[in-house]
Amino acid sequence: MARFVQRDPWQPLLLPVDLREWVPENDMVHFVLEAVERVPLERFKYNVRGSGSEQYHPG
């Protein structure tokens, strides 16, 4: 029997579709996001075999 994550398609969203709607333009989070984008991904270890659960992108 297949196992699926239960979801309710009629549940109202608790967060905005785009989280940037809640963050002011001059907030430090924008600096952090830009800094993370500049980090070379080769510094992170990841599962190259593709086995196991899906991974989140390092960024």
ABEGO torsion letter per residue (X at the ends): XBBBBBBBAABBBABBABAAAABBAABAAAAAAAAAAABBAAABBBBAAGBEBBBBBAX
